[in-house]
Structures are given as structure tokens and as C-alpha cells.
């Protein structure tokens, strides 16, 4: 299975001074946590990291001990453009692909494996978990207008 990791963000929405995937969490960068899950997957055989050219050196330094093939792919100005560039960069033999938001670093190898098996059968899949928090919709003034059901 081929995996594209979208890693072209800037971290500006969270007030970071760099790409949030390069921030450390518990001694590793966010990207390292994501990569470790991909490396431990039994199904992932090829990984493409889609990033901004300014982050290439920092990201490639993380990849020096990669246990699977990892290819750098220059991203675009939007997530959609970046994913399109990633899809265009897939090797010719690629039959199926997973696309993962690199900032979602708590993914487990088993998720990649189980999703890969479903995708290999020709199904489209979105991995998600059910919302457990209470969500409130507010208007422009900040007044609560709705509490959507968790289901």
C-alpha cells in the first residue's frame, strides 16, 4: 500500500513559529510519531511526504533512519493542491493509496493495516472516531444557537 502524508502546513493557526509537524511532543516531532506508525504497519510499503520546500531539510533529516522507502514531494499552496501533487508523484505501479494528515500523529499501525485491506478491495474509506465532546454552534455574536447530537 502507498501512503501520502500531507505535511505542508505552516502551524500559523495554532500560533506556532514553524510547521506544526516539526514541533516536539513527548520527545519526538509530530511527524516522527506519524512516520513510526507507518513504518510499523505491515501493509505500507511506500511513503510520500508532501511538504513545503522551506521544510524539506528539516523533514529529510528526520528520515535519515527510515526503514521504508520515503519520497519527498513538493506541496502546493493549499491542501487540495498538495494532495493532487502527491497523487501525481505516485509510482506507476501504485494501485491504491492512503492519504493521511501528518498532524494526526496518534494513528496506530493497525489503523493503517485495516484501512489498507479495505482500500485494496476497491472501497473508499475515511478513518474517524465518534465525537464524545459536547459541541456548541454559535452565531457571530458568540451566542449558542445549537448543540448538535453526538451521534
Secondary structure, 3 states (H helix, E strand, C coil): CEEEEECCCCCHHHCCCCCHHHCEECCEEHHHHHHHHHHHCCCCCEEEEEECHHHHHHHHHHHHHCCCEEEEEECCCCHHHHHHHHHHCCCCCCCCEEEEECCCCCCCHHHHHHHHHHHHCCCCCCCCCCCCCCCCEECCCCCEEECCCCC
